[in-house]
Amino acid sequence: MKALALLPRPPMAVSLEHFEQLAYGGRCGPAIEQLLQLLRSLDEHSGRLAPALTVSSAAPLIAASDQRVTRLTAALTALATDPGFTLSPADYRALLEHHGWLGALFAASGFGNADHILRALSVDGGGGAQLHIAAKHLPVFCLFYSVESGIPLDIERLWATQPRLAAGLFISLLAAPFLATPAAYAKQRQLLDWLAQHLGEVADLDLLPATVLYRAYMRCSYADFADKHAIKRPINELIRAKLRRHGLLDVVRRCEPHANGASPTVLVVLEWFNEAHSIYRTHSRAIEGLRKRFRVVGMGYPEIIDAAGRAVFHEFHALDPAAGVLQNLEQIRAVSSAEAAQILYMPSVGMSTLTMFLANVRLAPRTVIGLGHPATTHSASVDRVAVESDYVGDPACFSEQLLRLPSDGQPYRLRPVPTLQTAANLQVSARDAPQGSVQIAVVATWMKINPRFLTACAQILQRSSAPVRLHFLCGNLAGLTEVPLRRLLGQYLGERATAHARLPYAEYLQLLARCDLFIDPFPFGNTNGIVDTVRAGLIGVCRTGPEVHEHIDEALFRRLGFPEFLITRSDAEYVTTVCRLVDDAQERQRLRERLAGPAAVAALSGGNPEALADRLHAYWRGELAPAPT
């Protein structure tokens, strides 16, 4: 199993014309080689076709779902339905690692999904709701079945007949590049519930698609039901079994003072930590504050950390991104042993294969995580989660014991305001908006967008007296995910919503400053998005709840001094409150002048960056209740 690839390798472009020749000519083996090359390049470039696929003809591109996607999916259809199409076990495993991008290609095309291929495989012609697929065609069915499929997935039957194929398909569906439509959201819930109960029946973790497993682990946090993290329990069990087979066992070392009174060592393992990344903004000052009481050693892939990130640590050790995750864990264990590390701290868990594995082995006497990705791990190897007290909704949502910090215990490191953004022009009013409409900003990666939230947005459009336009600023919107997101927004919101791909920070702030207010997504809310919108001069509305990723919004609103009515506790209250702000321009403007702008968010950078150091030191000394053994 390879570690998460962090930076794109040189593009491996595939010629569309050459692939068409292979697919339409029935040359299955070479076509599969080209397809794999294309899918790997899509994965490395976040779904962008430009570096992955070349077209030698001068044919014009057609609208958003351009001609390349149409021609490519047509050729894929010919390839998959050719009677001579066969897959070796090795080809199937390799293609399954990139299953989501196959689905994304069809979702971005006029087909919408690959159901026409699945129906062509059915022994009865595929006319009914349920398909009857011969055993020899099941691997092809699994490859082309996607979260957007309109064909019901008979989970129990597929699991009973082909459990290995079923497990690989189900995990791949949960790791799809775009999981926001009603069809995808329904499948996500169905599969999360099923796999939480049955994934443990899989004999070996290596039977699952390795490179996408962490995405399924992470993206369950964005689902919309109470026990959505339960799938982590069987994933953790499979990981621990693999670690035992490879001799990566827990390190048995007691908490003890260093010789000559030297400071104890905290080993910090990172997923992302460069100056532009959100985790650097939320956690770097507290990690820097650890130096008050600890020797602070960082580890991570060299591509994820820049000079600013390295400056936080006394020492930094780079991991080899080309090595397997097991070799990376061996290196971490060696450094932990050499440093006699007393605490292993991960600012976030779940955004890479590395931390998903590391959360399941004890390499120091104490293991503590942060909430760079705000979710529980359900791992017995993680002792505590360091979290500001006001961020905690329901403590029962955590499997870990809480290491509570004061509300100012992890102060923000604010990004510098670009030179063209002065305090004055950040307060630009949206009164100049076209037709006098009220402009609403929604800062959210596509993972935070879901049918329930979009339903609330549609109700806001319907119930507001003033005309409204919604601006979705999606920092991870790129390539093949753009078409289905824009299509989804159109289905719910018509032409009154605009999706904006990632913008340079200065342009992003300018766009925010031209809006009138912001609304936070739910059930997975915002952190840095709140900082940016308020900094740009906006006030907004949030929908709180018991999970930490819902409750952060409530806590930040209170820290910023927002009135209580802006913190809503039901979908109906959320819609009503947004409509109130839309329709009352005077109240909105009064709140903006009093509570928003660069000076308002400056308060979030205050506080005690050494609070984490103090609490970890007390925990290490045994002055807090010990974690369960």
N, C-alpha and C positions, 0 to 999 in steps of 0.2 A: 504494500500500500504506500503510495507516494504522498509526501506532504503537499499541502495546498500550494499550487503554483501562484505566485504573487505578482509577477510582472510578465507581460506577453513576451514570448520568444519571437524572433524574426518571423514575419508573416509567411505562411505556407499557402500561397495563393493557388486556387484550383480554377482551371479554365472551364467556364460554363459550356462552351461549345464542345470541348473534349469530353466532359461528363455526359452531355447529351448523346454524343456518338456512342459511348460505351453503354449507356442505359438503353437507348433505342435499338442498339445492335445486339442486345442480349449478352454482352460480355460481363458477366456477373462479378467475377473475381476482381478485375481491374476497377470496375465501377465501385465496388465496396471499398477498395483502397482509397480511391479519390473521395468517396463520401466520408470516410473516417478522417481524412486530412482536412476536409472542409469543416466537419463538426468540431474537431480539435481547435481549429483556428477561430471558429465562432465562440467557443468557450473561452479562449484566451483573450478575445477582444470584445467580451460582453455582448455578443450577439450582433456586432457590426459586420455587415456584409462586405464593406469596401475593401478591407485588407484580405478578406477570406476568399473572395470570388472575383474573377476577372471576366470581362465580356469583350470580345474583340470586335463585335459588330457595332455599328454606329446607331443602332435603333434607339429611339428616345425612351426615357424612363416614363412609366405611366403612374401618375399620382403617388400616393403614399405606399401602396403595395406595388412596388415597381415591377418592371418586366422581368428582372432577374429572378424574383421569388416565384412568379407565375411559371416561368420556364423551368426553373429548378424543381418545383413540386410536381409539375407535369412529368418531368423525366423520372423523378422518384416513383411516381405512380406506375409508369411503364416498367420500371425495374422491379418493383415489389410484386406486381401482378403477372410478370412473365412466368410461364410454366416452368422454365428452367432455373428460376431464382432459388438458390440454396444458400444456407448459412452454415459455416463451420461453427463449432462451439466457441472457438477463439474469436471469430468475427462477431458472433452474437454478444459475447461478453464485452468486447471493445466498443461495439455500437451502443450497448446498454449504458455504458458510462456517460454517453452524451445523448441519452434518450430525450431529455427535455428540449434540446435544440432541434431535434427532428419535429417534435410537436410544435415548437415555436415557428418553424418554417411554414408549416401548414396553417397555423393560426394567423400568420401575417399575410397569407395568400387569400385569393378569392374562395378557396375551398373551405377555409375556416377551421377544418380539422381533416384527418385522414380517414374518416368513416367510409368513404367510397372504396378505399383499399380494403378495409376490413370486411365490407359487404361482399366484395369480389372474392374473398377467401372463403366465404360461408358455403357449406355443402348444399344448402337449399336456396341459393341465389341471393340471400341476404335481404329479403323483402320484409321480414318481420322485425319486431322490436328486439327479440333475443336472437343472437347468431349461434350457429352450430359450426364450430371450427374443428376441422380434423386435427389430430394430434401433431401431424407433421408441419402444420401451418401455425401452431401456437407461438413459436418464437417470433415469426413475422407479425402475428397479431399483437404480441406484447411490445414489439418495437414501435408499431405505428398507432397503438392505442394511446390517447393523450388525455390530459385533464379537460380538454375542450370537447371530447367525444360526446355525442348524443346517444350513444349505445350504452344501455345499462351494463355495469360491471358486476358479474356474478362472482363476488369475492369468495364465498364459501366453496363454490364448485371448482373454481380455478385452483384454490388452495388445496382442496382435497385431491385433485387429479395431478397437478404439477406444482407442488409447494415451492420448489426452487425457482421456477419461472415466476410464480406469483409473488414471492417475496421481493425479487429483483424489480419487477414491474411496480409493485406498490411503493417501494422506497423511491424509485425514480419519479413516480407521479408526485410524491410529496416534495420532491426537490425541483419541480418544474421551474423554468425561468420566470413564468408569470402565473400567479395563483390569485386572481382577483375577481374573475367572473363568477356568476352564480353557479355555473356548471363545475368550475374548478373548486370553488369554496365548498360545495356540497360533497365532492369527492374527497377533499382534504379531511373534512370532519369524519366521514365514513371510514376512511382508511386509518386515521389517527386512533379512532376508537377500536377498530379491529386489531391493528398491529400492537396496541398496548396490551392486548390479551394474548396474542398469538405469535408475535415475533420471536419470543423465547423458544419456540419450537424449531427454529432454524438451528442446524447443527453447528454451523461455523460462520463467523463474521465474513470470511473470505468468499462466501457464496453470494454476498450482497455487493452491489456496485460501489466500489471503495471511494471513488472521488466525489460522489454526490451525497454520501451518507451524512456528512456534517451539515449539508443544506437542509435535509429533512429534520435533523436535530434542532437546527436554529429556527427554521420557519414555522415550527409548531407554535412558537410564541405569538405568532400573528393570527392564529385561529381564534374562533369566537365561541368557545365553550369552556366550562370550568376546568375539566381535567385534561386539558390539551397537552400538558407536559408529561403525561403518564408514559408516552412512548419512549421517553428517555430511560426508563427503568430497564426494559429488555435490551435496549441498545447498550447501556452500561454493562449489563451482564455479559453480553457477547464480547465487548471490548476487554473486560477483565479476564475472560476465558482465553482470549487471544494473547493477552499480556502474560498470563501464566504459562501458556505453551511455549512462549519465547523466553521464559526466564526473567521477565521484567516484573519482579516482585516488589512489594512494599519495602522501603528502607526502614529498618528499625534503629532509630537513634533518638535518644532522649533530649529534651530541652535542657541545655546546660550552658553556663557562662563560658565565654572564650578565655583563653589564657591571657594573663597579664591585664585583665580588665578590658580587653579590646571589645569593641561594639559587636553584638551579634549580627549575623548576616541575614538579610532578606533577599531571596532570589525571586526576581520579578520576570515572569515569562509573558511575552507580549504577542498579540495578534496583529495589531496595527498601531503605529505610534510615530507618526510624522506630524509636522507642524500644521498641516491642513486638515488632519483627521479629527473627527469628533472626540475620539477617546483621548487624544492628546489634550484637547480643550477641557475635557471634564476631569481628567485624572492626573495630568502631569504635575500640577502644583502639590497635590497630596503625596505623590510618589517622591517628588523632590523633598518634601517635608520629612520623609522617612530618614533622611540623612541626619536628622537631629539625634536619633537614638540607634541607628543601624548602619552597618555597611550595606550599601544597596547595589546589587549586581543584577544587570539586565541580560536577558537572552531573547533572541528572536531572529527571524530571517532578515538578512541585511537590507532587503528591498523595502521592508516595512518601517524602517527607522531612519531618520535623517540626522543631521548634526544637532539640531535643537533637541530631538528626542534622546540622543546619546548623552547630551550634556546633563541630563537629569540624574545619571547614574555615576557611581564611583568607577564602575567598570562595566563593559558590555561585551558579551560573547555572541558572535554570529553563528547561527545554525546554517547547515547546508540545505538549501531548498531542493537540491537535486537528489538528496538522500531520502530514504524511506522514513516514515514517521517513527518507526521503531528505532532506527539509528539516531534520529533526533532525540528521542527519549533517553537513549543510552548516553548521549552527550550531556543532556540536562542532568542526568543522575551523576555523571562524573564531576561536573562543575559543582553540583550541590554537595557532593562528598568532599571535594577538595576545599570548598569554602566552609565546610561544616555548617551549611545553611540551617537556620533554626525555623524559618518560615518560608514556605513557597506561596507567593502571591500572584494571582492572575487578575489583571484589571478587567478582563472580560473572558467569557467562555462561550464557545459555540459557533464562532465565526471562522473556524478553521478545524481541519482534522486534528492538528497538533493539540489544541487545548481540550478538545473532546476526549482524546486519549489521556492527556495529562490529568484530567479531572478524575481519572479512575485508577491512579496509582499514587501511592504516598512516597514522595521523594524527600520529605523533610518532616520533622516532628509535628508541624502545624501546617495546614493548607487552608488558605483564605482566598476568596474570590471577591472581585468588585462587580459592579453592575454596568460595565461598558456595554454589554448586551444584557438588558434588564430581565433576567429570568433565572429560575432555580435550575439546579443540575440534577437533582434526584440521585446524587452519587454519595455513597457511604464514605468515600475518600476525601470529601470536602467537608471541613469542619465548620467554617464560619463564612458568612457573607457580610462584607463591610458595606453598610448602607446608612445614609443620613436618616435620622429618626422620622422626619416628616415625609420621607419618601415611602415609608412602609404603609401599605394599606392593611391587608389582613396577613398577619405573620404566618398563618396556616398555609399560605401560598408557597412558602419556602420549605424545602426539606432540610436546609442547613439552619443551624443556630445563627441568630443575628449578632453581629458585632456593631452595635449602634453607635453612630457618630452624631455630634450635634448638627443642627441644620446648616451651619456654616462650615462644616468639617471638611468639605471638598470644594473649596472655592474654584471658580472658573478661571481659565486663562483665556481672556477674550482675544479674538483675532484683531489685528490692527485694522482700523477703518481705512480703506484705500484713500489715497490722497485726493482723488476727485470727489470723495464723499465727505463733505463737511457737516458739522452738526446742524447747520442751517438747511442744507439741501436734503438731509435725511428726513426733515419734517415736511417735505413736499405734500401738499394736500391732494387728494384724489378728486377734488371738485372740478378739475379739468377733464375728467374721464368722459369718453364719448357718450352723448345723449344723457348726461347726468346720472348714469347708472352707478350703483354702489359696487366697488371692486373688492372682492374677498380673496385673500391669499390662503391657500392650503399648502403648507410646506410638509411634504410627505414622500418618502420613497414609495414605489408602487406596492411594496409589501404591506404598507399600512392602509391601502385602499381596498375596500371590501363592499359587498352588496348592502350591508346594513348601514354603513356610513354613507354610501351613495344615495340610499333611500332618504336619509335625513337631509342630504344636500338637495335632493329633488323637492322635498317638502318645503325647504327654505325658499327655493325659487317660486314655488306655487303660492306660498302664504305671505310673502313679503309684499308690502304695498309698493315699495320702490323697485325699479328694475335692478336686477343683480347679475353680475358676471363673476364666475369663479375661476381663479387662476391656480392650477395645480403645478407647483414647483417640485419636480421629481428629480432629485439629484442622481438617481441611478437609471434614469430613462435613456435608453440608447438602442439603436439597431432594431432588432426584431421585436423587442418589447414595445416599441412605440406604436405600432399599428394596432395591436389588440387593446392597448390602454386608451388610445384615442377613440377607437370603436366603442369601447365600454362606456366612456364618458358621454359619447354621443347618444347611446341607448338610454342612459339615465337622465342626462341633462341637456340633450339637444345641442344647439349651437351656443349655449350660454356658458360653456366651459372651455378653457384653453389649457392644454398640457404643455408645459415648458420643460425641455430637456435641461441637462446640467449647464449652468452659466458660470462664467468667471465671477468671483465673489463680488467685485464692484458692480457688475451688471445685475447680479442677483439682488443686492441691496437696493439698487435703483428701482428695480421692478417692484420690490416689496414696498418701497417708500411711496410709490404711486397708487397703492391700494388704500382702502379705507379701514379695514379690519382684517383679522385673521381668524380662522377656526381650526382647532386641532382635530386630527383624525382620531377615531376610536374603533376598537378597544385598545389599540396600541398607539399611545400618544407620542408627544414630542419632548425633547430636552433642548438640544441645540437649536431646533427650529423655533422654540419660544424665545430664546435669547436673540436670534437674528430678527424675528419679526418685531419684537418690542424695541430692539435697537434701531430699527428702521422707522419707528414712530407709530406703531400700531398697537391697539389693544384687541383682545379677542375672547373667545369662549372655548372652554374645554368640557369634556365629559369624563368624570372621575369614576373610579371603581376599585375593587379589592386588590388586583394585581399591581405590582410595583410599576409596571410600564403604563398603567392607567393613572396611578396615584402621583407620579412625578409631576404631572401637569398641575394638579391641585396644589402641591407643595410650592412649585415655582410661582404660581399665581399669587399665593399668600406671601411669599418672600418679596414679590414685586409690589405688594400692597393693593392688588386688584380687589375690587369689591366682591363679596361673597356670591352675588347673584350670577357672576360670570363663571362660577364653578358649578356645573350642572350634574345631576345624579340620575337622570333618565334621558332616553332619546327624545321624548316629547318635550321635556324641559329644555334640552339643548336647542331644539328647533325654535321653540318659543323665544328663548333668550337671544339667539342670533337674529331673529326677525325684529326683536325689539331694538337692537343696535342698528340694523339696516334702516329701519323706518324712522329712527330718532337721530337725525344728523347732529343736533345740538348736544345731546347727551354724549354721543360718540366723540365729538370734538372736545368736549370738556374733559372726558376721561383720557383722551390722547394727550392733551396738553399737560395734564397733571401727572400721568403715570407712565408715559412712553417716551422713547428717545434714548440716545446714547447715555445720558446721565442716569437713567433708570436702571439699565442693565449693569452699569459700573458697580452698583452695590453687590452684584452677584460675584464679583471678583474679590470682594473683601471676605473676611472671615479668618479662620485658623487653619492654614495648610498643614500644620503639624499635629492636628487632632488624630489623624490616622496613625501616625507614629506613636503617639501617647497610648492609644487604645491597643495597638498591636503589642507594644512593649508590656503593658499590663497583662495582656492575654498570655504572652510568652512567659512572664514571671509567675503565672498561676494565680494572679490576683482577680481574675474573672472566673466564673464557673467553667470547669473543664468541659471540653467537647466529649461526647460519648465515644467510648473505645469500640 
